Structure formats: structure tokens, C-alpha cells
Amino acid sequence: MMTIRRIHVVVVALLLGFGFTTAALAQSAEEQSTQYRRPAGSVTIQVTPSSVPENGGEVEVFALVRDDRGRPLENAKVNFITETGTLGSGGRLVTTGPDGGVTDRLTVTAAELAAVEENRFWLAAAVGSGGRQLVTKDVSIRIQLLPEAAFKYSPGGLQVVFRDVSVGQVTSRQWDFGDGATSTRQSPSHTFAEAGYYAVTLRAANSVGADEVTRLVWVGGGPDASE
């Protein structure tokens, strides 16, 4: 009888343990099912790089969708929208992964960027949130413009002070003063050996490309030709 009782107790304990495990699994499955049905609460966008040159390029787009509790939302349907360029998805719905993220690629041409009135354009992501509601987020993509080289100068006898007044972002510059001397400064001062006309060239560049301008500069006495 003692042996039978012990076996009975062990069997009851196993059954109770199995019952607890089954209940926990059922509860976990219900939580997962509930999470799956939760609506989208937010969407964020990241574009890499954050700008494109005016002669065209590509950017990678990443969207992260979270539910209304701030947790990554898997299987959410995201629609990327833009009026400039071509999306790798073709504008079709794309689905988030287990981390709540989804990627796309945007390609823009020089002709498409030339039609943009400002120096930036917009891309948006929209995801359904139930009840015919949409959660949206947009991000601007800057257009990197080619600089337009230009300079002014202030003569003082044989010494002339030059000023770079190029339009647009300039990351590097190269001056050629027409007498064999050069400089990479933004506003250099140069002393010429003798009076006369010199063909001074400024080449202004950035990551998109370079532009240059050449002007005949009078050096020496005479009327003030400062600008």
C-alpha cells in the first residue's frame, strides 16, 4: 500500500506540473496572438545617406514600426510614398520582419532632381492602424548642389586680396593667380611681381563636382578696380 500511495502521489504531481506547463503555453500563445493583432502606434524612417547629389543617386530607406505599447510590430504592412524617384518596391506594400523593420531603396535621376523646386524632397511611410486609420511619418532628403564658382578682389598696388563668393557648399578650393602662384585659402592675399593683367582662376569643389571661373585682374596703379 505504501508503494502504491507513493506512485499515486508522483503521478498526481506530474499531472499537476503538466497542467501548469500547458496553461503557461496557452497563456503565452494568447499573448503572442494578442500582440500580433495590436495596431501600429508609430513608424520612424531613416534614409542612408541623408542626401543625394544633383546628378542622381540612391538611398536606402529603413522604416521601424512599433505597436501602441512601443514594441516592434511584426507583419505590419508599410507603404513608402514619394513623388521624386523610383522605389525598389514599386510603391507596393512591404512587410515588417520580427524586429518591426523593413527596407526599401530609392533611386533618383538628375532629370527628376532638376524638377524639384527646392533643394530637398520628401519621402513618407504609411502603415495601417486599424479602423481605417493610418500612422504616417515623412523625412526630407537634401539635394547636394554643384557649386557655382565666383570671386571678388580688392587691389592695393601689387598686392591683391581675393574673396571666394561662390554659390553653394564649397568643401575645397584652388586658386591660380596667373603668375605661377597658387593657394587653397578661402580669401587669400597675393603680391604680384609687377603690374599688368593676370588671368586669375578659382576652382570651387564639393562632393558633387567642381566649377571654375577665370577673370582678368588688373594689378598695379591706376583706377581702383576693387569689387
C-alpha positions in Angstrom: 0.0 0.0 0.0 2.8 2.4 0.8 4.4 1.8 -2.6 1.1 2.4 -4.4 0.5 5.6 -2.5 3.8 6.9 -3.4 3.2 6.1 -7.1 -0.1 7.8 -6.9 1.4 10.9 -5.4 4.1 11.1 -8.0 1.5 10.7 -10.8 -0.6 13.5 -9.4 2.4 15.7 -9.1 3.3 15.0 -12.8 -0.2 15.7 -13.9 -0.3 19.0 -11.9 3.1 20.0 -13.4 1.9 19.2 -16.9 -1.2 21.2 -16.3 0.7 24.2 -15.2 3.0 23.9 -18.3 0.1 23.7 -20.6 -1.6 26.7 -19.0 1.6 28.7 -19.4 2.0 27.8 -23.0 -1.6 28.6 -23.7 -1.2 32.0 -22.0 2.0 32.7 -23.9 0.2 31.8 -27.2 -2.7 34.1 -26.3 -0.3 36.9 -25.5 1.5 36.5 -28.8 -1.8 36.3 -30.7 -2.9 39.5 -28.9 0.4 41.2 -29.8 0.0 40.2 -33.4 -3.4 41.8 -33.5 -2.3 45.0 -31.8 -2.5 48.1 -34.1 0.5 50.2 -35.2 1.3 53.0 -32.8 4.3 54.7 -34.5 6.6 54.5 -37.5 10.0 56.0 -37.9 12.1 56.4 -41.1 15.8 56.5 -41.6 17.5 57.2 -45.0 21.2 56.5 -45.8 22.7 58.7 -47.0 20.6 61.6 -45.9 21.3 63.5 -49.2 21.9 62.8 -52.9 24.0 64.7 -55.5 22.1 66.7 -58.1 23.3 64.3 -60.8 21.4 61.5 -59.2 22.0 58.6 -56.8 20.5 56.0 -54.5 19.4 56.0 -50.8 18.5 53.0 -48.6 15.2 53.5 -46.7 14.5 51.8 -43.4 11.2 52.0 -41.5 10.6 50.8 -38.0 7.0 50.1 -36.9 6.0 49.8 -33.2 2.7 48.9 -31.7 0.7 51.1 -29.3 2.8 49.8 -26.5 6.1 50.7 -28.1 7.0 47.1 -29.1 8.3 46.2 -32.5 5.4 45.1 -34.7 5.9 42.1 -37.0 4.0 41.6 -40.2 2.9 45.2 -40.4 2.2 46.4 -44.0 4.1 49.5 -44.9 3.7 51.7 -47.9 6.6 54.0 -48.9 5.5 57.1 -50.8 7.4 59.7 -52.8 6.9 62.0 -55.8 10.6 62.0 -56.7 12.5 59.0 -57.8 11.7 55.3 -58.1 11.2 52.9 -55.2 12.5 49.3 -55.4 9.2 48.2 -54.0 7.4 50.0 -56.8 5.2 51.6 -54.2 3.7 48.2 -53.3 3.1 47.2 -49.6 6.1 45.7 -47.9 6.0 43.7 -44.7 8.0 44.2 -41.5 10.1 41.4 -40.0 10.3 40.2 -36.4 12.3 43.3 -35.4 9.5 45.5 -36.8 11.7 46.8 -39.5 11.5 46.8 -43.3 13.8 48.3 -46.0 13.4 49.7 -49.5 15.7 51.5 -52.0 15.0 54.8 -53.7 16.7 55.7 -57.0 16.6 59.3 -58.3 18.0 60.7 -61.6 19.4 64.1 -62.5 16.3 64.9 -64.5 14.0 64.1 -61.6 16.0 66.2 -59.2 16.1 69.1 -61.7 12.3 69.2 -61.5 12.4 69.7 -57.7 11.8 73.4 -56.9 13.6 73.4 -53.5 17.0 71.8 -52.5 15.2 68.9 -50.9 12.3 66.5 -51.5 10.2 64.3 -49.2 9.6 60.6 -48.7 6.9 59.1 -46.4 5.9 55.8 -44.8 2.4 54.9 -44.0 1.1 51.9 -42.1 -2.5 50.8 -41.2 -3.5 51.1 -37.6 -7.0 49.6 -37.7 -10.3 51.4 -38.0 -9.3 52.9 -41.4 -6.6 54.9 -39.5 -3.1 55.4 -40.9 0.1 56.1 -39.0 2.5 58.1 -41.2 5.9 59.7 -41.0 7.9 61.6 -43.5 11.6 62.6 -43.9 13.3 65.1 -46.2 16.2 64.2 -48.4 18.6 67.0 -49.2 19.9 67.6 -52.7 23.7 68.3 -52.9 24.2 71.0 -55.5 27.3 71.7 -57.6 28.9 75.0 -56.5 29.0 78.0 -58.8 32.4 79.5 -58.6 32.8 83.2 -58.2 35.2 85.7 -56.6 35.8 89.3 -55.9 39.0 91.2 -55.4 40.4 94.3 -53.8 43.7 95.6 -55.4 46.2 97.6 -53.4 49.1 98.3 -55.7 50.8 95.0 -56.4 49.1 93.3 -53.5 45.5 92.0 -54.2 43.1 90.5 -51.7 40.7 87.9 -53.2 37.4 86.7 -51.8 35.6 83.5 -52.7 31.9 84.3 -53.1 30.9 81.0 -54.8 27.3 80.0 -54.6 26.6 76.7 -52.8 28.5 74.5 -50.5 32.3 74.5 -51.1 34.5 72.0 -49.4 37.7 72.7 -51.3 39.1 75.5 -53.5 42.1 76.1 -55.7 43.4 79.5 -56.7 45.7 80.1 -59.7 46.9 83.7 -59.7 48.2 83.5 -63.3 51.8 84.1 -62.4 52.7 80.6 -61.2 51.5 81.1 -57.6 48.5 79.2 -56.1 46.5 79.0 -52.9 43.8 76.8 -51.2 42.7 79.5 -48.8 39.1 80.9 -48.9 40.2 84.6 -49.1 43.9 84.7 -50.0 46.1 87.8 -50.3 48.7 87.7 -53.1 51.5 90.1 -54.1 52.4 90.1 -57.8 55.9 90.9 -59.0 54.9 93.6 -61.5 51.9 95.5 -62.8 49.8 94.1 -65.6 46.8 91.9 -66.3 46.7 88.4 -64.8 44.2 85.6 -65.6 43.1 84.5 -62.1 41.2 81.3 -61.8 39.2 79.9 -58.9 38.2 76.3 -58.9 35.5 75.5 -56.2 34.5 71.9 -55.5 32.4 69.7 -53.2 31.3 66.0 -53.2 29.2 66.5 -56.3 31.9 68.0 -58.5 33.7 71.2 -59.3 33.2 74.5 -61.1 35.7 77.2 -62.0 35.8 80.8 -63.2 38.6 82.8 -64.7 38.8 86.6 -64.7 41.4 89.1 -66.0 42.6 91.1 -63.0 44.5 94.4 -63.4 47.4 94.7 -60.9 49.3 97.9 -60.3 48.4 101.6 -60.3 45.5 103.3 -62.0 41.8 103.5 -61.1 40.6 101.5 -58.2 39.1 98.3 -59.6 38.0 96.8 -56.3 34.8 94.8 -56.2 
